[in-house]
Amino acid sequence: MKTEDTISAIATAIGTAGIGVIRMSGENSIDIAEKIFDKDLKSARDRSVIFGHVKNSGGEIIDEAIILIMRAPHSYTKENVVEIQCHGGAEVLRQVLSATFEAGARPAERGEFTKRAFLNGRLDLTQAQAVLDIIQAKTSTALSVAQNQLSGKTSKKIRAIRTEILDVLAHIEALIDFPEDDIDEIFISDIDKKIAAQIDEIKIFLDNQKSGRILREGLETAIIGKPNVGKSSLLNFLAETERAIVTDIPGTTRDSIEEFVNIGGVPLKIIDTAGIRNSDNPVEKIGIERARDCASRAELILALFDGSRKLSAEDFEILKIIEGRNAIILLTKADLPQIIDVTKFENFIPISVKKNLGVEKFLAAISEKVGNVNAEMNFVRDEREADLLRRAVKNLEEARATLQKNIGIDFISIDLRAALELLSELTGESVTEDVINEIFSKFCIGK
């Protein structure tokens, strides 16, 4: 990437809005902005706001706008940054953006603004990725976790671990430099404890890997059951909106309906599926097959059975589907006389969303299935980070084994350096360009 280029992109969502923002970053961003603006910008003070009009290359006014000037290094990217705030219509934004290109800017790549912030040292890699998590946060807990990471909480913890390992490494290399000094058992025990303590710190991150992924992506949760057991009613209750059509006609839901819902700060990706039954309707049959597929890959299953009816062949098929799976069994229509054979269930929750019966117990059961998730936990963000930490743990464990077997202190030094290198990759202090490009390609254009 040529960081001397000036990049430009629309930084707000495309659509109809009161305000839209075009962002530019680069050494020439102020000069380029002045070419398309009817006011002096070069002499403007840092962080000043100027009102005027944006013009195209023919001198025609595109829109009135406010321009914000942020001179390097006091900006998001640590480069000269200009933000043009104009009206938020799609066409006006397109024309203003086009004017910046004609004046010398080039289109920004995905995540290139944050990428420049990382390359210029304003953010480390964990903080840069937190920017994307803030944008995509689906619950207040997920947002708090991302904000903690952006503020450097994860970075500080990783650096603290690295500092402790470096301290151990310094002691060991001092002994390598002065081999005449004896290594006593107290020294070996002290070094072993210090390495073990850092292994425990890293494992805390790994233990929270699933929780971190759930906060970012949501827990994939399938609602299954035969027709008319209340699946769509449950989805509407959880989503707090009329998301799915509810009727007394069997087979109303013929395709999977997805909705993110917030349960105690944890996002659930709820999938309402077609009722499982034998059907000759080709469209409904496709929906039923999709329901089985959703159930097979879901991390949590909400299995619904009509408590006011006897168990049918379809019910027994659903019991087979959830056998051995992470499932919550709900006996719906608890406000009606119950005649279902409850001896077929080990655990179940009677519920009626219509009458608000059993709802609190149901929500508590979901929270129990998800596990303890809070914003103050240290999280592994993705599989790349988890792999780096697992490999670091392996290196540290090998260092301990070498120490305890008294094979050779120089071999311990090699393992500790390898662990330090992996932790440096996590924060971006030592990372390849391919990895950087892959990470920022997941960002939206304009961020």
C-alpha positions as CSV (number, residue, x, y, z in Angstrom):
1,M,0.0,0.0,0.0
2,K,1.3,3.4,-0.9
3,T,0.6,5.4,2.2
4,E,1.5,8.7,0.3
5,D,-1.7,8.2,-1.7
6,T,-4.8,10.2,-0.5
7,I,-7.8,7.9,-0.2
8,S,-11.4,8.8,-0.2
9,A,-14.6,7.0,0.6
10,I,-18.2,7.4,1.9
11,A,-18.0,6.8,5.6
12,T,-21.8,6.6,6.3
13,A,-24.3,4.0,5.3
14,I,-25.8,4.5,1.8
15,G,-29.4,5.5,1.8
16,T,-31.6,8.4,2.7
17,A,-30.4,10.4,5.7
18,G,-30.1,13.9,7.0
19,I,-26.3,13.8,6.9
20,G,-23.7,11.8,4.9
21,V,-19.9,11.9,5.4
22,I,-17.1,11.5,2.9
23,R,-13.7,10.9,4.5
24,M,-10.3,11.5,3.0
25,S,-6.9,10.6,4.5
26,G,-3.4,11.3,3.2
27,E,-0.8,14.0,2.8
28,N,-2.8,15.9,0.1
29,S,-6.3,15.5,1.5
30,I,-6.5,19.2,2.5
31,D,-5.3,20.3,-0.9
32,I,-7.7,18.1,-2.7
33,A,-10.6,19.3,-0.5
34,E,-9.8,22.9,-1.4
35,K,-10.0,22.1,-5.1
36,I,-13.7,21.2,-4.7
37,F,-14.6,23.7,-2.0
38,D,-15.3,27.4,-2.3
39,K,-13.5,28.4,0.9
40,D,-9.8,28.6,1.9
41,L,-8.8,25.4,3.7
42,K,-4.9,25.4,3.6
43,S,-4.7,28.2,6.2
44,A,-7.4,26.7,8.3
45,R,-6.4,25.8,11.9
46,D,-6.3,22.1,13.0
47,R,-9.6,20.7,13.9
48,S,-11.5,23.6,12.5
49,V,-15.0,23.5,10.9
50,I,-15.7,25.4,7.7
51,F,-19.1,25.9,6.1
52,G,-19.3,26.3,2.3
53,H,-20.2,24.6,-1.0
54,V,-18.8,21.6,-2.7
55,K,-18.4,22.0,-6.5
56,N,-17.6,19.6,-9.3
57,S,-14.9,20.0,-11.9
58,G,-17.1,22.3,-14.0
59,G,-17.6,24.7,-11.1
60,E,-21.3,23.7,-10.5
61,I,-22.4,23.5,-6.9
62,I,-23.1,19.9,-5.8
63,D,-24.2,20.6,-2.2
64,E,-23.7,22.9,0.7
65,A,-21.5,21.2,3.3
66,I,-19.4,21.4,6.4
67,I,-15.7,20.4,6.2
68,L,-13.7,19.2,9.2
69,I,-9.9,19.6,9.1
70,M,-7.7,17.3,11.1
71,R,-4.0,17.7,10.5
72,A,-1.4,15.0,11.1
73,P,-0.8,13.5,13.6
74,H,-4.0,14.5,15.4
75,S,-6.4,12.3,13.4
76,Y,-7.7,8.8,13.3
77,T,-5.1,7.7,10.8
78,K,-2.3,10.1,12.1
79,E,-2.4,11.6,8.5
80,N,-4.1,14.7,7.3
81,V,-7.8,13.9,7.4
82,V,-10.7,15.8,5.9
83,E,-14.4,14.9,6.5
84,I,-17.0,16.4,4.3
85,Q,-20.5,16.5,5.9
86,C,-23.2,17.0,3.3
87,H,-26.8,15.9,2.9
88,G,-27.2,12.1,3.1
89,G,-28.8,11.3,-0.2
90,A,-27.2,8.5,-2.3
91,E,-26.8,10.7,-5.4
92,V,-25.3,13.7,-3.6
93,L,-22.8,11.5,-1.8
94,R,-21.9,9.8,-5.1
95,Q,-21.3,13.2,-6.8
96,V,-19.2,14.6,-3.9
97,L,-17.1,11.4,-3.8
98,S,-16.6,11.5,-7.6
99,A,-15.4,15.1,-7.2
100,T,-12.7,14.0,-4.7
101,F,-11.5,11.4,-7.2
102,E,-11.3,14.0,-10.0
103,A,-9.3,16.3,-7.7
104,G,-6.7,13.6,-7.1
105,A,-7.8,11.1,-4.4
106,R,-8.2,7.4,-5.1
107,P,-10.9,5.1,-3.8
108,A,-10.2,3.6,-0.4
109,E,-9.9,-0.1,0.0
110,R,-11.9,-2.0,2.6
111,G,-10.8,-1.0,6.1
112,E,-8.0,1.1,4.7
113,F,-8.5,4.0,7.1
114,T,-8.2,1.7,10.1
115,K,-5.3,-0.1,8.4
116,R,-3.4,3.2,8.1
117,A,-4.2,3.9,11.8
118,F,-2.6,0.5,12.6
119,L,0.4,1.0,10.3
120,N,1.0,4.5,11.6
121,G,1.1,3.2,15.2
122,R,-2.2,4.8,16.5
123,L,-3.7,1.4,17.1
124,D,-2.3,-2.1,17.6
125,L,-3.9,-5.1,15.8
126,T,-6.3,-6.0,18.7
127,Q,-7.5,-2.4,18.9
128,A,-7.9,-2.2,15.1
129,Q,-10.1,-5.3,15.1
130,A,-12.1,-3.9,18.0
131,V,-13.2,-1.1,15.6
132,L,-15.0,-3.7,13.5
133,D,-16.5,-5.3,16.6
134,I,-17.9,-1.9,17.7
135,I,-19.6,-1.4,14.4
136,Q,-21.1,-4.9,14.3
137,A,-22.0,-5.1,18.1
138,K,-25.5,-6.5,18.5
139,T,-25.9,-6.1,22.3
140,S,-24.7,-3.7,25.0
141,T,-22.4,-6.4,26.4
142,A,-20.8,-7.0,23.0
143,L,-20.3,-3.3,22.6
144,S,-18.7,-3.0,26.1
145,V,-16.3,-5.8,25.3
146,A,-15.3,-4.1,22.0
147,Q,-14.9,-0.8,23.7
148,N,-12.6,-2.4,26.3
149,Q,-10.5,-3.9,23.6
150,L,-10.4,-0.6,21.7
151,S,-9.2,1.1,24.8
152,G,-6.3,-1.3,25.0
153,K,-7.4,-3.7,27.7
154,T,-6.4,-6.8,25.7
155,S,-3.2,-5.2,24.5
156,K,-2.2,-4.3,28.1
157,K,-2.8,-7.9,29.3
158,I,-0.8,-9.4,26.4
159,R,2.0,-7.0,26.9
160,A,2.0,-7.8,30.7
161,I,2.4,-11.5,29.8
162,R,5.2,-10.7,27.4
163,T,7.0,-8.6,30.0
164,E,7.0,-11.5,32.5
165,I,8.3,-13.9,29.8
166,L,11.0,-11.3,28.9
167,D,12.0,-11.1,32.5
168,V,12.4,-14.9,32.7
169,L,14.3,-14.8,29.4
170,A,16.7,-12.1,30.7
171,H,17.6,-14.3,33.7
172,I,18.2,-17.3,31.6
173,E,20.3,-15.5,29.1
174,A,22.4,-14.0,31.9
175,L,23.2,-17.5,33.0
176,I,24.1,-18.5,29.4
177,D,26.5,-15.5,29.3
178,F,28.0,-16.6,32.7
179,P,28.0,-20.4,32.6
180,E,30.3,-20.6,35.6
181,D,27.3,-19.6,37.8
182,D,25.6,-22.6,39.3
183,I,21.8,-23.1,38.7
184,D,20.3,-24.1,42.0
185,E,16.9,-25.7,42.6
186,I,15.5,-22.6,44.0
187,F,16.2,-20.7,40.8
188,I,14.7,-23.5,38.7
189,S,11.6,-23.6,40.9
190,D,11.2,-19.8,40.7
191,I,11.5,-19.7,36.9
192,D,9.2,-22.7,36.5
193,K,6.5,-20.9,38.6
194,K,6.8,-17.7,36.6
195,I,6.4,-19.6,33.3
196,A,3.4,-21.6,34.7
197,A,1.7,-18.4,35.8
198,Q,1.9,-17.0,32.2
199,I,0.5,-20.2,30.8
200,D,-2.5,-19.8,33.2
201,E,-3.0,-16.2,32.1
202,I,-3.0,-17.2,28.4
203,K,-5.4,-20.1,29.1
204,I,-7.9,-17.6,30.5
205,F,-8.1,-16.1,27.0
206,L,-8.6,-19.5,25.5
207,D,-11.2,-20.6,28.0
208,N,-13.3,-17.6,26.9
209,Q,-12.9,-18.3,23.2
210,K,-16.5,-19.6,22.8
211,S,-18.0,-16.7,24.7
212,G,-16.1,-14.2,22.6
213,R,-17.3,-15.7,19.4
214,I,-20.9,-15.8,20.7
215,L,-20.8,-12.1,21.5
216,R,-19.5,-11.2,18.0
217,E,-21.6,-13.6,15.9
218,G,-24.5,-14.7,18.1
219,L,-25.3,-18.2,19.3
220,E,-27.0,-20.0,16.4
221,T,-30.3,-21.2,17.9
222,A,-32.9,-23.3,16.0
223,I,-36.6,-23.3,17.0
224,I,-38.0,-26.7,15.9
225,G,-41.3,-28.5,16.3
226,K,-44.2,-29.8,14.4
227,P,-46.7,-27.3,12.8
228,N,-48.8,-25.2,15.1
229,V,-46.8,-25.7,18.4
230,G,-46.0,-22.0,18.7
231,K,-42.6,-21.7,17.0
232,S,-43.4,-18.4,15.3
233,S,-45.1,-17.0,18.4
234,L,-41.9,-17.7,20.3
235,L,-39.8,-16.0,17.7
236,N,-42.0,-12.9,17.8
237,F,-41.9,-12.9,21.6
238,L,-38.1,-13.0,21.6
239,A,-37.7,-10.5,18.8
240,E,-40.3,-8.2,20.4
241,T,-42.0,-7.7,17.0
242,E,-44.3,-9.5,14.6
243,R,-41.4,-11.0,12.8
244,A,-43.2,-14.2,11.7
245,I,-46.8,-14.9,10.6
246,V,-48.8,-16.7,13.2
247,T,-52.0,-18.6,12.1
248,D,-53.9,-21.7,13.0
249,I,-53.1,-23.1,9.5
250,P,-50.5,-25.9,9.6
251,G,-47.4,-25.2,7.4
252,T,-47.6,-21.4,7.5
253,T,-43.8,-21.1,7.9
254,R,-42.3,-22.8,4.9
255,D,-38.8,-21.2,5.0
256,S,-36.3,-20.5,7.8
257,I,-36.7,-17.0,9.3
258,E,-33.6,-15.5,11.0
259,E,-33.5,-12.8,13.7
260,F,-30.9,-11.6,16.2
261,V,-32.3,-11.2,19.7
262,N,-30.8,-10.0,22.9
263,I,-30.9,-12.3,25.9
264,G,-29.2,-10.8,28.9
265,G,-26.7,-9.0,26.7
266,V,-25.9,-12.1,24.7
267,P,-27.0,-12.1,21.0
268,L,-28.8,-15.2,19.8
269,K,-29.2,-15.9,16.1
270,I,-32.7,-17.3,16.3
271,I,-33.9,-19.4,13.3
272,D,-37.6,-20.2,13.1
273,T,-38.0,-23.3,11.0
274,A,-40.8,-24.9,9.1
275,G,-42.9,-27.4,11.1
276,I,-41.5,-30.9,10.8
277,R,-44.2,-33.3,9.4
278,N,-44.9,-35.5,6.4
279,S,-46.0,-33.3,3.5
280,D,-46.7,-33.7,-0.2
281,N,-46.4,-29.9,-0.9
282,P,-43.0,-29.5,-2.7
283,V,-42.4,-26.0,-1.2
284,E,-43.2,-27.1,2.3
285,K,-41.0,-30.2,1.9
286,I,-38.0,-27.9,1.1
287,G,-38.7,-25.9,4.2
288,I,-38.9,-29.1,6.3
289,E,-35.6,-30.2,4.9
290,R,-34.1,-26.9,5.8
291,A,-35.5,-27.2,9.3
292,R,-33.6,-30.5,9.8
293,D,-30.4,-29.0,8.4
294,C,-30.7,-26.0,10.8
295,A,-31.2,-28.3,13.7
296,S,-28.2,-30.4,12.7
297,R,-25.8,-27.4,12.8
298,A,-27.4,-25.3,15.6
299,E,-25.4,-24.7,18.8
300,L,-28.7,-24.5,20.8
301,I,-32.1,-26.1,19.9
302,L,-35.4,-24.8,21.3
303,A,-37.6,-27.9,20.9
304,L,-41.3,-27.2,21.1
305,F,-44.1,-29.6,21.9
306,D,-47.8,-28.8,22.3
307,G,-48.6,-29.5,25.9
308,S,-52.4,-29.5,25.2
309,R,-52.1,-32.5,22.8
310,K,-50.8,-36.0,22.9
311,L,-47.5,-36.8,21.4
312,S,-47.6,-37.7,17.7
313,A,-45.2,-39.4,15.3
314,E,-43.7,-36.0,14.4
315,D,-43.0,-35.3,18.1
316,F,-41.1,-38.6,18.4
317,E,-39.1,-37.7,15.3
318,I,-38.1,-34.4,16.9
319,L,-37.1,-36.2,20.1
320,K,-34.7,-38.2,18.0
321,I,-33.3,-35.1,16.4
322,I,-32.5,-33.5,19.7
323,E,-31.1,-36.6,21.3
324,G,-27.6,-35.8,22.7
325,R,-27.9,-32.2,21.6
326,N,-27.7,-28.9,23.5
327,A,-31.5,-28.4,23.7
328,I,-34.1,-26.7,25.8
329,I,-37.5,-28.5,25.7
330,L,-40.5,-26.3,25.9
331,L,-44.1,-27.5,26.5
332,T,-46.1,-24.8,24.8
333,K,-49.7,-23.6,25.4
334,A,-49.3,-24.0,29.2
335,D,-52.4,-21.8,29.6
336,L,-54.5,-24.7,28.2
337,P,-55.3,-28.0,29.9
338,Q,-52.1,-30.2,29.7
339,I,-52.5,-33.8,28.4
340,I,-49.1,-34.4,27.0
341,D,-47.2,-37.5,28.3
342,V,-44.4,-35.7,30.3
343,T,-42.7,-39.1,31.1
344,K,-41.0,-38.9,27.7
345,F,-39.0,-35.8,28.8
346,E,-36.2,-35.7,31.3
347,N,-36.3,-31.9,31.7
348,F,-38.9,-29.5,30.3
349,I,-40.3,-26.0,30.8
350,P,-44.1,-25.4,30.5
351,I,-44.5,-22.0,28.7
352,S,-47.2,-19.8,27.3
353,V,-45.9,-16.6,25.7
354,K,-49.5,-15.5,25.2
355,K,-50.1,-15.5,29.0
356,N,-46.5,-14.9,30.0
357,L,-46.2,-18.2,31.8
358,G,-42.8,-19.9,32.3
359,V,-41.0,-17.1,30.5
360,E,-38.6,-16.2,33.2
361,K,-37.6,-19.8,33.7
362,F,-37.1,-20.2,30.0
363,L,-34.9,-17.1,29.7
364,A,-32.8,-18.3,32.7
365,A,-32.3,-21.7,31.0
366,I,-31.0,-19.9,27.9
367,S,-28.5,-17.9,30.1
368,E,-27.4,-21.1,31.8
369,K,-26.8,-22.8,28.4
370,V,-24.8,-19.8,27.2
371,G,-22.6,-19.7,30.3
372,N,-21.0,-16.8,32.1
373,V,-20.4,-13.9,29.7
374,N,-19.5,-10.4,31.0
375,A,-17.8,-7.4,29.5
376,E,-14.8,-7.5,31.8
377,M,-13.6,-10.9,30.6
378,N,-10.5,-11.3,28.4
379,F,-11.6,-12.7,25.1
380,V,-10.0,-14.4,22.1
381,R,-11.5,-12.7,19.1
382,D,-11.2,-15.4,16.4
383,E,-9.5,-18.7,15.5
384,R,-6.3,-16.9,14.3
385,E,-5.8,-15.4,17.8
386,A,-6.7,-18.7,19.4
387,D,-4.1,-20.6,17.3
388,L,-1.4,-18.1,18.2
389,L,-2.2,-18.4,21.9
390,R,-2.3,-22.2,21.8
391,R,1.1,-22.3,20.1
392,A,2.5,-19.9,22.6
393,V,1.2,-22.2,25.4
394,K,2.9,-25.2,23.8
395,N,6.2,-23.3,23.6
396,L,6.0,-22.3,27.2
397,E,5.1,-25.9,28.3
398,E,8.1,-27.2,26.3
399,A,10.2,-24.6,28.1
400,R,9.0,-25.9,31.5
401,A,9.7,-29.5,30.4
402,T,13.2,-28.6,29.4
403,L,13.8,-26.8,32.6
404,Q,12.5,-29.6,34.8
405,K,14.6,-32.2,32.9
406,N,17.7,-30.0,33.1
407,I,18.4,-30.7,29.4
408,G,20.1,-27.4,28.7
409,I,19.2,-23.8,29.6
410,D,19.8,-22.5,26.1
411,F,16.9,-24.7,24.8
412,I,14.6,-22.9,27.2
413,S,15.7,-19.6,25.7
414,I,14.6,-20.8,22.2
415,D,11.1,-21.8,23.4
416,L,10.6,-18.6,25.3
417,R,11.6,-16.5,22.2
418,A,9.2,-18.5,20.1
419,A,6.3,-17.8,22.5
420,L,7.2,-14.1,22.5
421,E,7.1,-14.0,18.7
422,L,3.6,-15.5,18.7
423,L,2.3,-12.9,21.2
424,S,3.9,-10.2,19.1
425,E,1.8,-11.5,16.1
426,L,-1.3,-11.1,18.2
427,T,-0.8,-7.4,18.8
428,G,0.6,-6.8,15.3
429,E,4.2,-6.0,16.4
430,S,5.3,-8.9,14.2
431,V,2.9,-9.8,11.5
432,T,3.0,-10.5,7.8
433,E,1.5,-8.3,5.2
434,D,-0.8,-11.1,4.0
435,V,-2.3,-11.4,7.5
436,I,-2.8,-7.7,7.7
437,N,-4.6,-7.6,4.3
438,E,-6.8,-10.5,5.3
439,I,-7.9,-8.9,8.5
440,F,-8.7,-5.5,7.0
441,S,-10.5,-7.0,4.0
442,K,-13.3,-7.9,6.4
443,F,-14.0,-4.2,7.2
444,C,-16.4,-2.0,5.3
445,I,-15.2,0.6,2.8
446,G,-14.9,4.0,4.6
447,K,-13.7,2.6,8.0
